[in-house]
Amino acid sequence: MLLLYYYTYGIISIMRTERFPSSKSNKLQLAVRREMSRGDSRSIAEEKRHRKLAETRGAYWQFEATHDPLTKMLNRRGVIDKLTAQMTDTLNKKGIALLFVDIDHFKEVNDELGHDVGDNVLIEYGNALSNEFNRSGDNVYYHNRTKELGKELGKSALRQEKVGRFGGDEFIIIGELDLDEDGSSERSRSSSVGVGLARMILHANEVSADFVASLPEEIRALGVDCSIGGNIWLPPGSREPIASQISNLFSGADQEMYKIKQSKGVER
Protein backbone atom coordinates (compact mmCIF):
# COMPACT_ATOMS: atom_id res chain seq x y z
CA MET A 1 0.00 0.00 0.00
CA LEU A 2 2.78 2.39 0.93
CA LEU A 3 4.64 1.48 -2.26
CA LEU A 4 1.53 2.23 -4.34
CA TYR A 5 1.24 5.65 -2.66
CA TYR A 6 4.80 6.68 -3.52
CA TYR A 7 4.41 5.39 -7.07
CA THR A 8 1.19 7.40 -7.64
CA TYR A 9 2.71 10.52 -6.03
CA GLY A 10 5.72 10.29 -8.31
CA ILE A 11 3.60 10.12 -11.47
CA ILE A 12 1.53 13.11 -10.39
CA SER A 13 4.70 15.10 -9.64
CA ILE A 14 6.14 14.36 -13.08
CA MET A 15 2.88 15.36 -14.77
CA ARG A 16 2.73 18.58 -12.74
CA THR A 17 6.31 19.43 -13.66
CA GLU A 18 5.63 18.88 -17.37
CA ARG A 19 2.41 20.89 -17.33
CA PHE A 20 3.60 23.64 -15.05
CA PRO A 21 7.40 24.02 -15.41
CA SER A 22 9.13 26.03 -12.78
CA SER A 23 10.16 29.63 -13.55
CA LYS A 24 13.79 28.56 -13.41
CA SER A 25 13.20 25.88 -16.06
CA ASN A 26 11.19 28.28 -18.17
CA LYS A 27 14.00 30.86 -18.16
CA LEU A 28 16.48 28.20 -19.15
CA GLN A 29 14.36 27.17 -22.13
CA LEU A 30 13.96 30.77 -23.23
CA ALA A 31 17.70 31.31 -22.97
CA VAL A 32 18.36 28.23 -25.09
CA ARG A 33 15.85 29.32 -27.70
CA ARG A 34 17.29 32.84 -27.76
CA GLU A 35 20.82 31.52 -28.25
CA MET A 36 19.63 29.21 -31.02
CA SER A 37 17.95 32.18 -32.72
CA ARG A 38 21.15 34.20 -32.45
CA GLY A 39 23.06 31.30 -33.92
CA ASP A 40 20.67 31.14 -36.87
CA SER A 41 21.04 34.89 -37.44
CA ARG A 42 24.81 34.63 -37.29
CA SER A 43 24.73 31.73 -39.74
CA ILE A 44 22.57 33.68 -42.20
CA ALA A 45 24.78 36.78 -41.89
CA GLU A 46 27.91 34.67 -42.35
CA GLU A 47 26.42 32.97 -45.39
CA LYS A 48 25.54 36.36 -46.94
CA ARG A 49 29.04 37.66 -46.21
CA HIS A 50 30.66 34.64 -47.87
CA ARG A 51 28.34 34.92 -50.87
CA LYS A 52 29.13 38.64 -51.27
CA LEU A 53 32.84 37.93 -50.94
CA ALA A 54 32.64 35.23 -53.61
CA GLU A 55 30.77 37.58 -55.95
CA THR A 56 33.36 40.31 -55.37
CA ARG A 57 36.23 37.92 -56.01
CA GLY A 58 34.49 36.60 -59.12
CA ALA A 59 33.97 40.13 -60.46
CA TYR A 60 37.59 40.99 -59.67
CA TRP A 61 39.00 38.00 -61.52
CA GLN A 62 36.61 38.57 -64.42
CA PHE A 63 37.84 42.16 -64.66
CA GLU A 64 41.46 41.06 -64.46
CA ALA A 65 40.93 38.49 -67.22
CA THR A 66 39.32 40.95 -69.65
CA HIS A 67 41.17 44.20 -68.93
CA ASP A 68 44.64 45.54 -69.57
CA PRO A 69 46.60 45.98 -66.32
CA LEU A 70 48.27 49.21 -67.48
CA THR A 71 45.39 51.21 -68.96
CA LYS A 72 42.47 49.35 -67.28
CA MET A 73 40.82 49.17 -70.69
CA LEU A 74 39.48 46.08 -72.43
CA ASN A 75 42.32 43.76 -73.38
CA ARG A 76 42.43 41.46 -76.41
CA ARG A 77 40.22 38.87 -74.71
CA GLY A 78 37.76 41.52 -73.57
CA VAL A 79 37.49 42.91 -77.11
CA ILE A 80 36.96 39.44 -78.59
CA ASP A 81 34.37 38.58 -75.92
CA LYS A 82 32.43 41.76 -76.71
CA LEU A 83 32.52 41.14 -80.44
CA THR A 84 31.47 37.51 -79.94
CA ALA A 85 28.50 38.58 -77.82
CA GLN A 86 27.37 41.10 -80.42
CA MET A 87 27.78 38.74 -83.37
CA THR A 88 25.96 35.85 -81.72
CA ASP A 89 23.03 37.94 -80.49
CA THR A 90 20.16 36.79 -82.70
CA LEU A 91 18.21 39.94 -81.84
CA ASN A 92 21.06 42.21 -82.93
CA LYS A 93 20.10 44.30 -85.93
CA LYS A 94 23.12 46.60 -85.79
CA GLY A 95 26.35 46.48 -87.69
CA ILE A 96 29.75 46.62 -86.04
CA ALA A 97 32.30 49.29 -86.86
CA LEU A 98 35.81 48.44 -85.73
CA LEU A 99 38.77 50.83 -85.75
CA PHE A 100 42.36 49.66 -85.48
CA VAL A 101 44.55 52.43 -84.02
CA ASP A 102 48.35 52.46 -83.87
CA ILE A 103 50.71 55.08 -82.41
CA ASP A 104 53.39 56.05 -84.93
CA HIS A 105 57.02 56.15 -83.74
CA PHE A 106 56.10 54.80 -80.33
CA LYS A 107 59.24 52.66 -80.28
CA GLU A 108 61.33 55.84 -80.43
CA VAL A 109 59.54 57.14 -77.35
CA ASN A 110 60.54 54.05 -75.38
CA ASP A 111 64.08 54.04 -76.76
CA GLU A 112 64.80 57.77 -76.36
CA LEU A 113 62.78 58.75 -73.32
CA GLY A 114 62.29 55.49 -71.43
CA HIS A 115 59.48 53.02 -70.84
CA ASP A 116 57.95 55.07 -68.02
CA VAL A 117 57.30 57.90 -70.47
CA GLY A 118 56.01 55.38 -73.00
CA ASP A 119 53.63 53.90 -70.44
CA ASN A 120 52.30 57.37 -69.62
CA VAL A 121 51.67 58.02 -73.33
CA LEU A 122 49.68 54.78 -73.57
CA ILE A 123 47.66 55.58 -70.45
CA GLU A 124 46.88 59.14 -71.49
CA TYR A 125 45.98 58.18 -75.05
CA GLY A 126 43.75 55.40 -73.74
CA ASN A 127 42.04 57.92 -71.45
CA ALA A 128 41.52 60.34 -74.33
CA LEU A 129 39.86 57.65 -76.46
CA SER A 130 37.80 56.27 -73.57
CA ASN A 131 36.56 59.70 -72.48
CA GLU A 132 35.32 60.35 -75.99
CA PHE A 133 34.02 56.96 -77.10
CA ASN A 134 32.90 55.33 -73.85
CA ARG A 135 30.44 58.04 -72.93
CA SER A 136 27.04 56.94 -71.67
CA GLY A 137 25.26 59.15 -74.19
CA ASP A 138 24.87 58.21 -77.83
CA ASN A 139 27.36 59.49 -80.40
CA VAL A 140 25.35 59.53 -83.61
CA TYR A 141 27.07 59.77 -87.00
CA TYR A 142 24.95 60.68 -90.01
CA HIS A 143 26.36 60.58 -93.50
CA ASN A 144 25.62 64.29 -93.73
CA ARG A 145 26.63 66.96 -91.22
CA THR A 146 23.06 68.29 -91.18
CA LYS A 147 21.10 66.08 -88.81
CA GLU A 148 17.73 66.58 -90.53
CA LEU A 149 19.15 65.93 -93.97
CA GLY A 150 20.94 62.89 -92.62
CA LYS A 151 17.62 61.48 -91.44
CA GLU A 152 16.05 62.03 -94.86
CA LEU A 153 18.91 60.34 -96.70
CA GLY A 154 19.01 57.35 -94.36
CA LYS A 155 20.92 57.57 -91.12
CA SER A 156 24.00 55.64 -90.09
CA ALA A 157 24.31 55.89 -86.33
CA LEU A 158 27.15 54.76 -84.12
CA ARG A 159 26.31 54.01 -80.49
CA GLN A 160 27.73 52.48 -77.35
CA GLU A 161 31.38 52.64 -78.35
CA LYS A 162 33.99 50.65 -76.46
CA VAL A 163 37.74 51.08 -76.46
CA GLY A 164 40.41 48.47 -75.77
CA ARG A 165 44.16 48.07 -75.86
CA PHE A 166 44.92 45.25 -78.26
CA GLY A 167 48.56 45.04 -77.27
CA GLY A 168 51.69 47.19 -77.39
CA ASP A 169 50.75 50.57 -78.91
CA GLU A 170 47.65 49.24 -80.68
CA PHE A 171 44.13 50.20 -79.66
CA ILE A 172 40.69 49.04 -80.75
CA ILE A 173 37.49 51.08 -80.93
CA ILE A 174 34.24 49.14 -81.28
CA GLY A 175 31.11 50.89 -82.43
CA GLU A 176 27.57 49.90 -83.33
CA LEU A 177 26.10 51.08 -86.61
CA ASP A 178 22.34 51.56 -86.81
CA LEU A 179 21.29 50.31 -90.22
CA ASP A 180 18.73 51.92 -92.47
CA GLU A 181 16.20 49.10 -92.94
CA ASP A 182 13.42 51.16 -94.52
CA GLY A 183 13.34 49.33 -97.81
CA SER A 184 16.74 50.52 -98.95
CA SER A 185 18.77 48.41 -101.33
CA GLU A 186 21.81 46.45 -100.24
CA ARG A 187 24.00 48.88 -102.17
CA SER A 188 22.40 51.88 -100.46
CA ARG A 189 22.72 50.16 -97.08
CA SER A 190 26.43 49.44 -97.60
CA SER A 191 27.03 53.00 -98.78
CA SER A 192 25.30 54.42 -95.71
CA VAL A 193 27.30 52.18 -93.37
CA GLY A 194 30.54 53.01 -95.19
CA VAL A 195 29.96 56.72 -94.73
CA GLY A 196 29.14 56.13 -91.09
CA LEU A 197 32.48 54.32 -90.67
CA ALA A 198 34.28 57.19 -92.37
CA ARG A 199 32.65 59.65 -89.96
CA MET A 200 33.78 57.50 -87.04
CA ILE A 201 37.36 57.43 -88.35
CA LEU A 202 37.26 61.21 -88.79
CA HIS A 203 36.11 61.59 -85.19
CA ALA A 204 38.86 59.30 -83.92
CA ASN A 205 41.46 61.23 -85.93
CA GLU A 206 40.27 64.50 -84.40
CA VAL A 207 40.58 63.07 -80.88
CA SER A 208 44.03 61.69 -81.70
CA ALA A 209 45.22 65.01 -83.18
CA ASP A 210 44.15 66.85 -80.03
CA PHE A 211 45.98 64.29 -77.92
CA VAL A 212 49.21 64.56 -79.93
CA ALA A 213 49.06 68.35 -79.76
CA SER A 214 48.86 68.12 -75.96
CA LEU A 215 52.07 66.06 -75.66
CA PRO A 216 55.34 67.64 -74.48
CA GLU A 217 57.63 68.95 -77.19
CA GLU A 218 60.27 66.26 -76.63
CA ILE A 219 57.69 63.58 -77.45
CA ARG A 220 56.20 65.36 -80.46
CA ALA A 221 59.72 65.94 -81.78
CA LEU A 222 60.03 62.17 -82.26
CA GLY A 223 57.24 62.27 -84.85
CA VAL A 224 54.54 60.72 -82.68
CA ASP A 225 51.22 60.50 -84.51
CA CYS A 226 48.32 58.06 -84.83
CA SER A 227 47.26 55.91 -87.79
CA ILE A 228 43.69 54.61 -87.92
CA GLY A 229 42.04 52.06 -90.17
CA GLY A 230 38.53 50.65 -90.03
CA ASN A 231 36.33 47.75 -91.06
CA ILE A 232 32.66 46.81 -90.71
CA TRP A 233 30.60 43.70 -90.01
CA LEU A 234 26.93 43.50 -90.93
CA PRO A 235 24.36 41.09 -89.48
CA PRO A 236 23.64 38.26 -89.87
CA GLY A 237 27.26 37.77 -90.84
CA SER A 238 28.51 34.84 -92.87
CA ARG A 239 28.38 31.08 -92.41
CA GLU A 240 31.97 31.06 -91.20
CA PRO A 241 32.66 30.39 -87.51
CA ILE A 242 32.45 33.48 -85.32
CA ALA A 243 36.18 33.26 -84.58
CA SER A 244 36.92 33.48 -88.33
CA GLN A 245 34.55 36.42 -88.78
CA ILE A 246 36.24 38.28 -85.94
CA SER A 247 39.66 37.49 -87.37
CA ASN A 248 38.57 38.85 -90.75
CA LEU A 249 37.18 41.98 -89.10
CA PHE A 250 40.52 42.59 -87.36
CA SER A 251 42.51 41.79 -90.48
CA GLY A 252 40.57 44.22 -92.64
CA ALA A 253 40.90 47.07 -90.14
CA ASP A 254 44.61 46.33 -89.66
CA GLN A 255 45.25 46.39 -93.42
CA GLU A 256 43.48 49.75 -93.75
CA MET A 257 45.54 51.11 -90.85
CA TYR A 258 48.75 49.88 -92.50
CA LYS A 259 47.82 51.71 -95.71
CA ILE A 260 47.62 54.93 -93.70
CA LYS A 261 51.05 54.26 -92.23
CA GLN A 262 52.50 53.60 -95.67
CA SER A 263 51.05 56.86 -96.99
CA LYS A 264 52.98 58.67 -94.24
CA GLY A 265 56.17 56.68 -94.81
CA VAL A 266 55.94 55.04 -91.41
CA GLU A 267 57.08 51.46 -90.89
CA ARG A 268 55.02 49.06 -88.78
C-alpha contacts under 8 A as a table, 3 or more apart, distances in Angstrom:
res1	aa1	res2	aa2	distance
1	M	4	L	5.12
1	M	5	Y	6.37
2	L	5	Y	5.09
2	L	6	Y	6.50
3	L	6	Y	5.35
3	L	7	Y	6.20
4	L	7	Y	5.06
4	L	8	T	6.14
5	Y	8	T	5.28
5	Y	9	Y	6.10
6	Y	9	Y	5.05
6	Y	10	G	6.07
7	Y	10	G	5.23
7	Y	11	I	6.51
8	T	11	I	5.28
8	T	12	I	6.34
9	Y	12	I	5.20
9	Y	13	S	6.16
10	G	13	S	5.10
10	G	14	I	6.29
11	I	14	I	5.20
11	I	15	M	6.24
12	I	15	M	5.11
12	I	16	R	6.08
13	S	16	R	5.05
13	S	17	T	6.12
14	I	17	T	5.11
14	I	18	E	6.25
15	M	18	E	5.17
15	M	19	R	6.11
16	R	19	R	5.15
16	R	20	F	5.63
16	R	21	P	7.66
17	T	20	F	5.20
17	T	21	P	5.04
17	T	22	S	7.23
18	E	21	P	5.78
21	P	25	S	6.12
21	P	26	N	6.33
22	S	25	S	5.23
22	S	26	N	6.19
23	S	26	N	4.92
23	S	27	K	6.12
24	K	27	K	5.28
24	K	28	L	6.35
25	S	28	L	5.07
25	S	29	Q	6.31
26	N	29	Q	5.18
26	N	30	L	6.28
27	K	30	L	5.07
27	K	31	A	6.09
28	L	31	A	5.07
28	L	32	V	6.24
29	Q	32	V	5.10
29	Q	33	R	6.16
30	L	33	R	5.07
30	L	34	R	5.99
31	A	34	R	5.05
31	A	35	E	6.14
32	V	35	E	5.17
32	V	36	M	6.14
33	R	36	M	5.04
33	R	37	S	6.14
34	R	37	S	5.04
34	R	38	R	6.23
35	E	38	R	5.00
35	E	39	G	6.10
36	M	39	G	4.95
36	M	40	D	6.24
37	S	40	D	5.08
37	S	41	S	6.26
38	R	41	S	5.03
38	R	42	R	6.08
39	G	42	R	5.05
39	G	43	S	6.08
40	D	43	S	5.00
40	D	44	I	6.20
41	S	44	I	5.15
41	S	45	A	6.11
42	R	45	A	5.07
42	R	46	E	5.93
43	S	46	E	5.05
43	S	47	E	6.02
44	I	47	E	5.05
44	I	48	K	6.20
45	A	48	K	5.12
45	A	49	R	6.13
46	E	49	R	5.01
46	E	50	H	6.17
47	E	50	H	5.19
47	E	51	R	6.13
48	K	51	R	5.04
48	K	52	K	6.06
49	R	52	K	5.15
49	R	53	L	6.08
50	H	53	L	5.00
50	H	54	A	6.09
51	R	54	A	5.10
51	R	55	E	6.23
52	K	55	E	5.08
52	K	56	T	6.12
53	L	56	T	5.05
53	L	57	R	6.10
54	A	57	R	5.09
54	A	58	G	5.98
55	E	58	G	4.98
55	E	59	A	6.08
56	T	59	A	5.13
56	T	60	Y	6.07
57	R	60	Y	4.97
57	R	61	W	6.16
58	G	61	W	5.30
58	G	62	Q	6.03
59	A	62	Q	5.01
59	A	63	F	6.06
60	Y	63	F	5.14
60	Y	64	E	6.17
61	W	64	E	4.91
61	W	65	A	6.04
62	Q	65	A	5.15
62	Q	66	T	6.36
63	F	66	T	5.34
63	F	67	H	5.78
64	E	67	H	5.47
64	E	68	D	7.50
64	E	69	P	7.35
65	A	77	R	7.53
65	A	78	G	7.72
66	T	74	L	5.84
66	T	75	N	5.55
66	T	76	R	7.46
66	T	77	R	5.55
66	T	78	G	4.26
66	T	79	V	7.92
67	H	72	K	5.56
67	H	73	M	5.28
67	H	74	L	4.31
67	H	75	N	4.62
67	H	77	R	7.93
67	H	78	G	6.35
68	D	71	T	5.75
68	D	72	K	4.95
68	D	73	M	5.39
68	D	74	L	5.91
68	D	75	N	4.80
68	D	165	R	6.79
69	P	72	K	5.41
69	P	73	M	7.91
70	L	119	D	7.72
70	L	123	I	7.06
71	T	122	L	7.24
71	T	123	I	5.15
71	T	126	G	6.57
71	T	127	N	7.90
71	T	165	R	7.68
73	M	126	G	7.52
73	M	163	V	6.81
73	M	164	G	5.15
73	M	165	R	6.25
74	L	77	R	7.60
74	L	78	G	5.00
74	L	79	V	6.00
74	L	163	V	6.66
74	L	164	G	4.21
74	L	165	R	6.13
75	N	78	G	5.08
75	N	79	V	6.15
75	N	164	G	5.61
75	N	165	R	5.30
75	N	166	F	5.73
75	N	167	G	7.47
76	R	79	V	5.20
76	R	80	I	6.22
76	R	164	G	7.32
76	R	165	R	6.85
76	R	166	F	4.90
76	R	167	G	7.15
77	R	80	I	5.10
77	R	81	D	5.99
78	G	81	D	5.07
78	G	82	K	6.19
78	G	164	G	7.75
79	V	82	K	5.20
79	V	83	L	6.24
79	V	164	G	6.42
79	V	166	F	7.88
79	V	172	I	7.82
80	I	83	L	5.10
80	I	84	T	5.98
80	I	246	I	7.48
81	D	84	T	5.07
81	D	85	A	6.17
82	K	85	A	5.18
82	K	86	Q	6.31
83	L	86	Q	5.15
83	L	87	M	6.07
83	L	246	I	7.22
84	T	87	M	5.18
84	T	88	T	6.02
84	T	242	I	6.79
84	T	243	A	7.86
84	T	246	I	7.70
85	A	88	T	5.39
85	A	89	D	6.12
86	Q	89	D	5.37
86	Q	92	N	6.88
87	M	90	T	7.89
87	M	92	N	7.57
87	M	235	P	7.38
87	M	236	P	7.72
87	M	237	G	7.55
87	M	242	I	7.30
88	T	242	I	7.79
89	D	92	N	5.29
92	N	235	P	7.42
93	K	178	D	7.65
93	K	179	L	7.49
93	K	235	P	6.40
94	K	176	E	6.06
94	K	177	L	5.44
94	K	178	D	5.12
94	K	179	L	6.07
94	K	234	L	7.11
94	K	235	P	6.74
95	G	176	E	5.68
95	G	177	L	4.73
95	G	178	D	6.53
95	G	179	L	6.83
95	G	232	I	7.00
95	G	233	W	5.59
95	G	234	L	4.44
95	G	235	P	6.01
96	I	174	I	7.02
96	I	175	G	5.76
96	I	176	E	4.78
96	I	177	L	5.79
96	I	232	I	5.51
96	I	233	W	5.01
96	I	234	L	6.45
97	A	158	L	7.99
97	A	174	I	5.91
97	A	175	G	4.86
97	A	176	E	5.93
97	A	177	L	6.46
97	A	197	L	6.31
97	A	230	G	7.12
97	A	231	N	6.03
97	A	232	I	4.60
97	A	233	W	6.64
98	L	172	I	6.99
98	L	173	I	5.72
98	L	174	I	4.77
98	L	175	G	6.25
98	L	230	G	5.54
98	L	231	N	5.41
98	L	232	I	6.12
98	L	249	L	7.42
98	L	250	F	7.68
98	L	253	A	6.88
99	L	172	I	5.65
99	L	173	I	4.99
99	L	174	I	6.59
99	L	201	I	7.23
99	L	228	I	6.58
99	L	229	G	5.63
99	L	230	G	4.29
99	L	231	N	6.61
99	L	253	A	6.16
100	F	170	E	7.15
100	F	171	F	6.11
100	F	172	I	5.05
100	F	173	I	6.81
100	F	228	I	5.68
100	F	229	G	5.28
100	F	230	G	6.03
100	F	250	F	7.55
100	F	253	A	5.53
100	F	254	D	5.80
100	F	257	M	6.41
101	V	170	E	5.57
101	V	171	F	4.92
101	V	172	I	6.08
101	V	173	I	7.82
101	V	226	C	6.82
101	V	227	S	5.80
101	V	228	I	4.55
101	V	229	G	6.65
101	V	257	M	7.03
102	D	169	D	5.82
102	D	170	E	4.58
102	D	171	F	6.37
102	D	226	C	5.68
102	D	227	S	5.33
102	D	228	I	6.54
102	D	257	M	7.65
103	I	106	F	5.79
103	I	169	D	5.70
103	I	170	E	6.81
103	I	224	V	6.83
103	I	225	D	5.84
103	I	226	C	4.52
103	I	227	S	6.44
104	D	223	G	7.32
104	D	224	V	5.31
104	D	225	D	4.97
104	D	226	C	5.45
104	D	227	S	6.76
104	D	261	K	7.87
104	D	266	V	7.04
105	H	108	E	5.43
105	H	109	V	6.93
105	H	222	L	6.89
105	H	223	G	6.23
105	H	224	V	5.31
105	H	225	D	7.30
105	H	266	V	7.83
106	F	109	V	5.11
106	F	110	N	6.69
106	F	118	G	7.35
106	F	169	D	6.96
106	F	224	V	6.56
107	K	110	N	5.26
107	K	111	D	6.14
108	E	111	D	4.93
108	E	112	E	5.69
108	E	113	L	7.82
108	E	222	L	6.72
109	V	112	E	5.40
109	V	113	L	5.42
109	V	114	G	6.74
109	V	115	H	7.70
109	V	117	V	7.27
109	V	118	G	5.86
109	V	219	I	6.70
109	V	222	L	7.05
110	N	113	L	5.60
110	N	114	G	4.56
110	N	115	H	4.77
110	N	116	D	7.86
110	N	117	V	7.03
110	N	118	G	5.28
111	D	114	G	5.81
111	D	115	H	7.57
113	L	117	V	6.23
113	L	118	G	7.56
114	G	117	V	5.62
114	G	118	G	6.47
115	H	118	G	4.72
115	H	119	D	5.93
116	D	119	D	5.09
116	D	120	N	6.31
117	V	120	N	5.10
117	V	121	V	6.32
118	G	121	V	5.09
118	G	122	L	6.39
119	D	122	L	5.11
119	D	123	I	6.20
120	N	123	I	5.04
120	N	124	E	6.00
121	V	124	E	5.25
121	V	125	Y	5.95
122	L	125	Y	5.24
122	L	126	G	5.96
122	L	169	D	6.89
123	I	126	G	5.11
123	I	127	N	6.17
124	E	127	N	4.99
124	E	128	A	6.18
125	Y	128	A	5.01
125	Y	129	L	6.30
125	Y	208	S	7.76
125	Y	211	F	6.75
126	G	129	L	5.26
126	G	130	S	6.01
126	G	163	V	7.88
126	G	164	G	7.95
126	G	165	R	7.64
126	G	171	F	7.88
127	N	130	S	5.01
127	N	131	N	5.86
128	A	131	N	5.34
128	A	132	E	6.42
128	A	207	V	7.16
128	A	208	S	7.90
128	A	211	F	6.95
129	L	132	E	5.30
129	L	133	F	5.91
129	L	134	N	7.78
129	L	163	V	6.90
129	L	204	A	7.70
129	L	207	V	7.03
129	L	208	S	7.82
130	S	133	F	5.22
130	S	134	N	5.00
130	S	135	R	7.60
130	S	162	K	7.39
130	S	163	V	5.94
131	N	134	N	5.86
131	N	135	R	6.35
132	E	135	R	6.21
132	E	207	V	7.67
133	F	139	N	7.86
133	F	160	Q	7.73
133	F	161	E	5.22
133	F	162	K	6.35
133	F	163	V	6.99
133	F	173	I	7.83
134	N	160	Q	6.86
134	N	161	E	5.46
134	N	162	K	5.47
134	N	163	V	6.95
135	R	138	D	7.42
135	R	160	Q	7.60
135	R	161	E	7.71
136	S	160	Q	7.25
137	G	160	Q	7.78
138	D	158	L	7.53
138	D	159	R	5.17
138	D	160	Q	6.42
139	N	157	A	7.58
139	N	158	L	6.02
139	N	159	R	5.58
139	N	160	Q	7.66
140	V	156	S	7.67
140	V	157	A	4.66
140	V	158	L	5.12
140	V	159	R	6.41
141	Y	155	K	7.72
141	Y	156	S	6.00
141	Y	157	A	4.81
141	Y	158	L	5.78
141	Y	196	G	5.86
141	Y	199	R	6.32
141	Y	200	M	7.08
142	Y	145	R	6.61
142	Y	146	T	7.92
142	Y	147	K	6.74
142	Y	150	G	5.26
142	Y	151	K	7.51
142	Y	155	K	5.21
142	Y	156	S	5.13
142	Y	157	A	6.08
142	Y	195	V	7.95
142	Y	196	G	6.29
142	Y	199	R	7.77
143	H	150	G	5.95
143	H	155	K	6.66
143	H	156	S	6.45
143	H	192	S	6.63
143	H	195	V	5.43
143	H	196	G	5.78
143	H	199	R	7.29
144	N	147	K	6.92
144	N	149	L	6.68
144	N	150	G	5.01
145	R	150	G	7.13
146	T	149	L	5.36
146	T	150	G	5.98
147	K	150	G	4.98
147	K	151	K	6.34
148	E	151	K	5.18
148	E	152	E	6.49
149	L	152	E	5.05
149	L	153	L	6.22
150	G	153	L	5.22
150	G	154	G	6.12
150	G	155	K	5.53
151	K	154	G	5.25
151	K	155	K	5.13
152	E	155	K	7.59
154	G	180	D	5.76
154	G	192	S	7.07
155	K	178	D	7.53
155	K	179	L	7.32
155	K	180	D	6.21
155	K	192	S	7.08
156	S	177	L	6.10
156	S	178	D	5.49
156	S	179	L	5.98
156	S	180	D	6.88
156	S	192	S	5.90
156	S	193	V	5.80
156	S	195	V	7.64
156	S	196	G	5.26
157	A	176	E	7.45
157	A	177	L	5.14
157	A	178	D	4.78
157	A	179	L	7.44
157	A	196	G	6.79
158	L	161	E	7.45
158	L	175	G	5.78
158	L	176	E	4.94
158	L	177	L	4.57
158	L	178	D	6.37
158	L	196	G	7.37
158	L	200	M	7.74
159	R	175	G	6.04
159	R	176	E	5.16
159	R	177	L	6.79
159	R	178	D	7.85
160	Q	175	G	6.30
160	Q	176	E	6.52
161	E	173	I	6.82
161	E	174	I	5.39
161	E	175	G	4.44
161	E	176	E	6.84
162	K	173	I	5.70
162	K	174	I	5.05
162	K	175	G	6.63
163	V	171	F	7.20
163	V	172	I	5.59
163	V	173	I	4.48
163	V	174	I	6.26
164	G	171	F	5.66
164	G	172	I	5.02
164	G	173	I	6.48
165	R	168	G	7.74
165	R	169	D	7.69
165	R	170	E	6.07
165	R	171	F	4.35
165	R	172	I	6.07
166	F	169	D	7.92
166	F	170	E	5.40
166	F	171	F	5.20
166	F	172	I	6.20
167	G	170	E	5.48
167	G	171	F	7.20
177	L	193	V	6.95
177	L	196	G	7.40
179	L	189	R	7.00
179	L	192	S	7.94
179	L	193	V	7.03
180	D	184	S	6.93
180	D	189	R	6.35
180	D	192	S	7.75
181	E	184	S	6.21
181	E	189	R	7.80
184	S	188	S	6.01
184	S	189	R	6.27
185	S	188	S	5.09
185	S	189	R	6.06
186	E	189	R	4.96
186	E	190	S	6.10
187	R	190	S	5.21
187	R	191	S	6.14
188	S	191	S	5.06
188	S	192	S	6.12
189	R	192	S	5.16
189	R	193	V	6.24
190	S	193	V	5.12
190	S	194	G	5.96
191	S	194	G	5.02
191	S	195	V	6.23
192	S	195	V	5.29
192	S	196	G	6.25
193	V	196	G	4.91
193	V	197	L	6.21
194	G	197	L	5.09
194	G	198	A	6.28
194	G	232	I	7.94
195	V	198	A	4.94
195	V	199	R	6.21
196	G	199	R	5.10
196	G	200	M	6.31
197	L	200	M	5.00
197	L	201	I	6.24
197	L	230	G	7.10
197	L	231	N	7.63
197	L	232	I	7.51
198	A	201	I	5.07
198	A	202	L	6.15
199	R	202	L	5.00
199	R	203	H	6.20
200	M	203	H	5.06
200	M	204	A	6.23
201	I	204	A	5.04
201	I	205	N	6.09
201	I	228	I	6.95
201	I	229	G	7.35
201	I	230	G	7.08
202	L	205	N	5.08
202	L	206	E	6.25
203	H	206	E	5.14
203	H	207	V	6.38
204	A	207	V	5.14
204	A	208	S	6.11
204	A	228	I	7.83
205	N	208	S	4.97
205	N	209	A	6.00
205	N	226	C	7.64
205	N	228	I	7.26
206	E	209	A	5.12
206	E	210	D	6.30
207	V	210	D	5.27
207	V	211	F	6.28
208	S	211	F	4.98
208	S	212	V	6.18
208	S	225	D	7.81
208	S	226	C	6.44
209	A	212	V	5.17
209	A	213	A	6.14
209	A	225	D	7.62
209	A	226	C	7.79
210	D	213	A	5.14
210	D	214	S	6.36
211	F	214	S	5.18
211	F	215	L	6.73
212	V	215	L	5.35
212	V	220	R	7.05
212	V	224	V	7.11
212	V	225	D	6.43
213	A	220	R	7.77
215	L	219	I	6.40
215	L	220	R	6.37
216	P	219	I	5.56
216	P	220	R	6.47
217	E	220	R	5.07
217	E	221	A	5.87
218	E	221	A	5.19
218	E	222	L	6.96
219	I	222	L	5.53
219	I	223	G	7.53
219	I	224	V	6.75
220	R	223	G	5.47
220	R	224	V	5.40
221	A	224	V	7.41
227	S	257	M	5.95
227	S	258	Y	7.79
227	S	260	I	6.01
227	S	261	K	6.06
228	I	256	E	7.60
228	I	257	M	4.93
228	I	260	I	7.00
229	G	253	A	5.12
229	G	254	D	6.31
229	G	255	Q	7.28
229	G	256	E	4.50
229	G	257	M	3.69
229	G	258	Y	7.44
229	G	260	I	7.20
230	G	252	G	7.23
230	G	253	A	4.30
230	G	254	D	7.47
230	G	256	E	6.26
230	G	257	M	7.08
231	N	249	L	6.16
231	N	250	F	7.60
231	N	252	G	5.73
231	N	253	A	4.71
231	N	256	E	7.90
232	I	249	L	6.81
233	W	237	G	6.86
233	W	249	L	6.86
234	L	237	G	5.74
237	G	245	Q	7.70
238	S	245	Q	7.46
240	E	244	S	6.21
240	E	245	Q	6.42
241	P	244	S	5.32
241	P	245	Q	6.44
242	I	245	Q	5.00
242	I	246	I	6.14
243	A	246	I	5.19
243	A	247	S	6.14
244	S	247	S	4.96
244	S	248	N	6.12
245	Q	248	N	5.09
245	Q	249	L	6.16
246	I	249	L	4.96
246	I	250	F	6.24
247	S	250	F	5.17
247	S	251	S	6.02
248	N	251	S	4.93
248	N	252	G	6.04
249	L	252	G	5.39
249	L	253	A	6.39
250	F	253	A	5.28
250	F	254	D	6.00
251	S	254	D	5.06
251	S	255	Q	6.11
252	G	255	Q	5.22
252	G	256	E	6.34
253	A	256	E	5.18
253	A	257	M	6.19
254	D	257	M	5.02
254	D	258	Y	6.15
255	Q	258	Y	5.03
255	Q	259	K	6.34
256	E	259	K	5.15
256	E	260	I	6.63
257	M	260	I	5.20
257	M	261	K	6.49
258	Y	261	K	4.95
258	Y	262	Q	6.16
258	Y	268	R	7.34
259	K	262	Q	5.04
259	K	263	S	6.21
260	I	263	S	5.13
260	I	264	K	6.56
261	K	264	K	5.22
261	K	265	G	6.22
261	K	266	V	5.02
261	K	267	E	6.78
261	K	268	R	7.40
262	Q	265	G	4.87
262	Q	266	V	5.67
262	Q	267	E	6.96
263	S	266	V	7.64
